[in-house]
Amino acid sequence: MKLTMKLAGTGLITLALTGCFDGSSSGGGGGDRPDPAVDFSTFVKAEIANTDDTREAVQINDKEFSFNDQNNEQAFDDLFIQ
């Protein structure tokens, strides 16, 4: 009986979570696409280079990042080697 309850609970949780991951990032499903993808490495390097003490926070919630350097182990080496 306990096994049946665990399996039923797991199944319900799985079904509930499936609705959260429907493949749309906007939540509305209206086909609205965010701005074109931003290269992650370029974005990070630009943010680290911006050392102005009065800079504004960058809104990243609506950005879609592309990870063009995901297989490049040296992608950020130039930030740390002097």
Stockholm file with secondary structure:
# STOCKHOLM 1.0

chainA/1-82         MKLTMKLAGTGLITLALTGCFDGSSSGGGGGDRPDPAVDFSTFVKAEIANTDDTREAVQINDKEFSFNDQNNEQAFDDLFIQ
#=GR chainA/1-82 SS CHHHHHHHHHHHHHHHHHTTCSSCSSSSCSCCCCSSCEEHHHHHHHHHHCCCTTCCCCCCTTCCEECTTTTCTTTTHHHHCC
#=GC SS_cons        CHHHHHHHHHHHHHHHHHTTCSSCSSSSCSCCCCSSCEEHHHHHHHHHHCCCTTCCCCCCTTCCEECTTTTCTTTTHHHHCC
//
